[in-house]
């Protein structure tokens, strides 16, 4: 799912640059990777072994912001001959490069996550990996975890499998372009099906009492000496794209294949204690501040 990042106009960036640099200094943000980590990244690139399974025949595509280079998810959607749909969903296999106990692994543990500032991002892994051979950029063969989901005509998952495979994305698409093509009826069928499957999955989410919060993008501009914050609503295609990711996160592989992702270790699934109570508390926590009325009757 796409992380919402605050955007800034060039004028606002220039005016706030010193403050942002001071903030990063106070947070002790690691702006550079140590030399030994960069050396380990180059060694990992040279030593990586692609999976035996070849899925480069799948015409995968990615959907991301136009300037993104660390592309970690790609998909292909099609109709099944007997009805329903088949979704192939590839997740970049960064673990093929970052081995446990390696300098790359230790650095990632120190950084914890990619940090997004309004003017730049501080990556979790060296860009030579995350924006190179571990990225699903077009026309390069990379290792991935490849899911195959079979869905019925209503969007319910009837079967899922996952395996390690080498894949190749053929197209780098962006949200606005995909939305325009779908609305104009000019999108190729694998892309056009994103709306069809996405809406079915949204309906299923609503039926089980799920909630998706489509937060807007934020932009800071400087005008007449004052900073202004504006909002841009998320496009429908962003929600449909998120539904494919959520479907994969909820999936339980019905069968395993040679080279499966969990061949040498058990698969771990997170289970929350009393999930409904936890989610209601999280959603309603602003209530006492905003004095917003709220009913605690759980959905049926």
C-alpha positions as CSV (number, residue, x, y, z in Angstrom):
1,X,0.0,0.0,0.0
2,X,1.2,3.4,-0.8
3,X,2.6,5.5,2.0
4,X,1.1,9.0,2.2
5,X,3.9,11.5,2.0
6,X,3.7,15.2,2.5
7,X,4.7,17.2,-0.6
8,X,6.2,20.6,-0.7
9,X,6.5,23.3,-3.4
10,X,10.0,24.3,-4.3
11,X,9.5,27.7,-2.5
12,X,8.4,25.9,0.7
13,X,11.3,23.5,0.6
14,X,13.8,26.4,0.2
15,X,12.2,28.2,3.1
16,X,12.1,25.2,5.4
17,X,15.3,23.5,4.4
18,X,17.3,24.7,7.4
19,X,14.5,23.6,9.8
20,X,14.2,20.2,8.1
21,X,18.0,19.7,8.3
22,X,17.9,20.6,12.0
23,X,15.1,18.2,12.6
24,X,17.1,15.3,11.0
25,X,20.1,16.2,13.1
26,X,18.0,16.2,16.3
27,X,16.6,12.8,15.3
28,X,20.1,11.5,14.5
29,X,18.8,10.4,11.1
30,X,21.4,8.3,9.3
31,X,21.7,10.2,6.0
32,X,24.6,8.1,4.6
33,X,25.3,4.4,4.6
34,X,28.7,3.4,6.1
35,X,31.3,2.3,3.6
36,X,31.3,-1.3,4.8
37,X,27.5,-1.5,4.2
38,X,27.9,-0.2,0.7
39,X,30.6,-2.7,0.1
40,X,28.3,-5.5,1.4
41,X,25.6,-4.3,-0.9
42,X,27.9,-4.7,-4.0
43,X,29.0,-8.1,-2.8
44,X,25.3,-9.2,-2.3
45,X,24.5,-8.1,-5.8
46,X,27.3,-10.1,-7.2
47,X,26.4,-13.2,-5.1
48,X,22.6,-13.3,-5.5
49,X,21.1,-16.4,-6.9
50,X,17.9,-16.3,-8.9
51,X,15.2,-18.8,-8.1
52,X,15.0,-21.9,-10.3
53,X,11.3,-21.2,-11.1
54,X,11.0,-19.0,-14.2
55,X,7.9,-16.8,-14.3
56,X,9.3,-14.2,-16.6
57,X,6.5,-15.0,-19.1
58,X,4.0,-13.2,-16.9
59,X,3.5,-9.7,-18.3
60,X,3.6,-8.0,-14.9
61,X,3.1,-4.3,-14.3
62,X,3.7,-1.9,-11.4
63,X,1.6,1.0,-10.2
64,X,3.5,3.6,-8.1
65,X,4.1,7.4,-7.9
66,X,5.9,8.5,-11.1
67,X,9.2,9.2,-9.5
68,X,9.4,6.0,-7.4
69,X,12.3,3.7,-8.1
70,X,12.1,1.2,-5.3
71,X,9.2,-0.8,-6.8
72,X,8.4,-3.7,-4.5
73,X,5.1,-5.0,-5.9
74,X,3.9,-6.0,-9.4
75,X,0.8,-7.8,-10.6
76,X,-1.0,-9.4,-13.6
77,X,-4.8,-9.9,-13.7
78,X,-6.8,-12.1,-15.9
79,X,-10.1,-13.8,-16.3
80,X,-10.3,-17.6,-15.7
81,X,-11.8,-19.7,-18.5
82,X,-14.3,-21.3,-16.1
83,X,-15.3,-18.0,-14.5
84,X,-13.8,-15.7,-11.9
85,X,-10.3,-14.3,-12.0
86,X,-6.6,-15.2,-11.5
87,X,-4.3,-12.7,-9.9
88,X,-0.5,-13.0,-10.0
89,X,1.2,-10.8,-7.4
90,X,4.9,-10.5,-7.1
91,X,6.7,-9.0,-4.1
92,X,10.4,-8.1,-4.5
93,X,12.5,-10.6,-2.6
94,X,14.9,-8.3,-0.8
95,X,15.8,-11.2,1.5
96,X,17.7,-12.7,-1.5
97,X,20.2,-9.9,-1.0
98,X,20.0,-9.2,2.8
99,X,21.2,-12.3,4.6
100,X,20.6,-12.7,8.4
101,X,23.6,-11.4,10.4
102,X,25.1,-9.6,7.4
103,X,26.2,-5.9,7.5
104,X,23.1,-5.1,5.4
105,X,20.9,-6.9,8.0
106,X,22.5,-5.1,10.9
107,X,22.1,-1.7,9.2
108,X,18.4,-2.4,8.5
109,X,17.9,-3.3,12.1
110,X,19.4,0.0,13.1
111,X,17.3,2.0,10.7
112,X,14.1,0.0,11.2
113,X,12.2,1.5,8.2
114,X,12.5,4.0,5.4
115,X,11.9,7.5,6.7
116,X,9.9,9.9,4.6
117,X,10.5,13.7,5.0
118,X,8.7,16.3,3.0
119,X,11.8,17.0,0.9
120,X,13.5,13.6,0.8
121,X,13.5,10.0,2.0
122,X,16.1,8.1,4.0
123,X,16.0,4.5,2.7
124,X,16.1,1.3,4.8
125,X,18.5,-0.4,2.3
126,X,21.2,1.0,0.1
127,X,19.6,2.4,-3.2
128,X,22.1,0.3,-5.1
129,X,19.9,-2.7,-4.1
130,X,16.5,-1.2,-3.3
131,X,16.4,0.8,-6.5
132,X,18.4,-1.7,-8.6
133,X,18.3,-5.5,-8.7
134,X,15.8,-5.8,-5.8
135,X,13.3,-3.4,-7.5
136,X,10.6,-4.5,-10.0
137,X,11.7,-2.0,-12.6
138,X,10.7,-2.7,-16.2
139,X,12.6,-5.2,-18.2
140,X,15.0,-6.6,-15.6
141,X,14.9,-10.1,-14.2
142,X,14.7,-10.1,-10.4
143,X,14.0,-12.6,-7.5
144,X,10.5,-12.3,-6.1
145,X,7.9,-14.0,-3.9
146,X,5.2,-14.8,-6.5
147,X,1.6,-15.3,-5.3
148,X,-1.1,-16.8,-7.4
149,X,-4.7,-16.2,-6.3
150,X,-7.8,-17.8,-7.9
151,X,-11.0,-15.9,-7.2
152,X,-14.6,-16.7,-7.9
153,X,-17.0,-14.4,-9.8
154,X,-17.7,-12.5,-6.5
155,X,-14.0,-11.9,-5.7
156,X,-13.7,-14.5,-3.0
157,X,-10.3,-16.2,-2.9
158,X,-10.7,-19.9,-3.6
159,X,-7.1,-20.9,-3.7
160,X,-3.7,-19.3,-3.2
161,X,-0.1,-20.5,-3.8
162,X,3.2,-18.8,-3.2
163,X,6.7,-19.6,-4.4
164,X,10.0,-18.0,-5.0
165,X,10.5,-17.2,-8.7
166,X,12.4,-15.0,-11.1
167,X,10.1,-12.4,-12.6
168,X,10.2,-9.5,-15.1
169,X,7.9,-6.5,-15.0
170,X,7.1,-5.0,-18.4
171,X,5.5,-1.7,-17.5
172,X,5.9,1.0,-14.9
173,X,2.6,2.7,-14.5
174,X,1.4,5.5,-12.2
175,X,-1.9,6.0,-10.4
176,X,-3.1,9.0,-12.4
177,X,-2.3,7.5,-15.8
178,X,-4.0,4.2,-14.8
179,X,-7.1,6.0,-13.5
180,X,-7.4,8.0,-16.7
181,X,-7.0,5.0,-19.0
182,X,-9.6,2.9,-17.0
183,X,-12.1,5.8,-17.1
184,X,-11.5,6.4,-20.8
185,X,-11.8,2.6,-21.6
186,X,-8.3,2.5,-23.2
187,X,-6.6,0.4,-20.5
188,X,-5.5,-3.1,-21.5
189,X,-7.6,-5.8,-19.9
190,X,-5.1,-6.8,-17.2
191,X,-5.1,-3.2,-16.1
192,X,-8.8,-2.6,-16.6
193,X,-9.6,-5.6,-14.4
194,X,-8.1,-3.8,-11.5
195,X,-11.3,-1.8,-11.1
196,X,-13.5,-4.8,-11.5
197,X,-11.6,-7.0,-9.0
198,X,-10.9,-4.0,-6.7
199,X,-14.6,-3.1,-6.4
200,X,-15.5,-6.7,-5.6
201,X,-12.9,-6.9,-2.9
202,X,-14.0,-3.5,-1.4
203,X,-17.6,-5.0,-1.2
204,X,-16.3,-8.0,0.5
205,X,-14.3,-5.9,3.0
206,X,-17.4,-3.8,3.8
207,X,-19.5,-7.0,4.2
208,X,-17.1,-8.3,6.9
209,X,-17.1,-5.0,8.7
210,X,-13.7,-3.9,7.4
211,X,-12.7,-0.2,7.2
212,X,-10.3,1.4,4.7
213,X,-9.3,5.0,5.4
214,X,-8.3,6.7,2.2
215,X,-6.2,9.5,3.5
216,X,-5.5,12.5,1.1
217,X,-2.1,13.6,0.0
218,X,-0.9,16.8,1.7
219,X,1.0,19.6,0.0
220,X,2.7,22.6,1.7
221,X,3.0,25.8,-0.4
222,X,4.4,29.2,0.4
223,X,2.4,32.2,-0.7
224,X,2.7,35.8,0.3
225,X,5.0,34.9,3.2
226,X,2.6,32.3,4.6
227,X,2.7,28.5,4.5
228,X,-0.5,26.9,3.3
229,X,-1.5,23.2,3.6
230,X,-3.8,21.7,0.9
231,X,-5.2,18.3,0.4
232,X,-5.6,16.1,-2.7
233,X,-8.1,13.3,-2.5
234,X,-6.9,9.8,-3.2
235,X,-7.8,8.3,-6.6
236,X,-10.1,5.2,-6.7
237,X,-7.4,3.2,-8.3
238,X,-5.3,3.6,-5.2
239,X,-7.9,1.8,-3.2
240,X,-8.3,-0.9,-5.8
241,X,-4.5,-1.4,-5.8
242,X,-4.5,-1.6,-2.0
243,X,-7.2,-4.3,-2.1
244,X,-4.9,-6.6,-4.1
245,X,-2.2,-6.1,-1.5
246,X,-4.6,-6.6,1.4
247,X,-5.9,-9.8,-0.3
248,X,-2.4,-11.1,-0.4
249,X,-1.8,-10.2,3.2
250,X,-4.8,-12.2,4.3
251,X,-4.2,-15.2,2.1
252,X,-3.3,-18.6,3.4
253,X,-1.5,-20.8,0.8
254,X,-3.8,-23.8,0.0
255,X,-0.9,-25.8,-1.3
256,X,2.9,-25.4,-1.7
257,X,5.1,-26.0,-4.7
258,X,8.8,-26.8,-5.1
259,X,10.8,-23.7,-4.2
260,X,8.0,-22.3,-2.1
261,X,8.7,-19.2,0.0
262,X,8.6,-21.1,3.3
263,X,10.5,-24.2,2.4
264,X,13.0,-24.0,5.2
265,X,11.1,-22.2,7.9
266,X,7.5,-22.0,9.3
267,X,5.2,-19.3,8.1
268,X,4.2,-16.8,10.8
269,X,0.8,-15.1,10.8
270,X,0.0,-12.3,13.2
271,X,-3.2,-12.7,15.3
272,X,-4.4,-9.9,17.5
273,X,-6.0,-10.5,20.9
274,X,-9.6,-9.4,20.8
275,X,-9.1,-7.7,17.4
276,X,-12.6,-6.0,17.3
277,X,-12.0,-4.3,20.7
278,X,-8.5,-3.2,19.6
279,X,-9.7,-1.7,16.3
280,X,-12.7,0.1,17.9
281,X,-10.5,1.6,20.5
282,X,-8.0,2.8,17.9
283,X,-10.6,4.3,15.6
284,X,-12.6,6.0,18.5
285,X,-9.6,7.3,20.5
286,X,-10.1,10.9,19.1
287,X,-13.7,10.8,20.4
288,X,-13.1,12.4,23.8
289,X,-11.2,15.2,22.1
290,X,-13.6,15.9,19.2
291,X,-16.7,15.0,21.3
292,X,-17.8,12.9,18.3
293,X,-20.6,10.5,19.1
294,X,-19.8,6.8,18.6
295,X,-21.7,3.6,19.0
296,X,-19.8,0.6,20.2
297,X,-22.2,-1.9,18.7
298,X,-20.0,-4.2,16.6
299,X,-21.0,-4.8,13.0
300,X,-22.9,-8.0,12.3
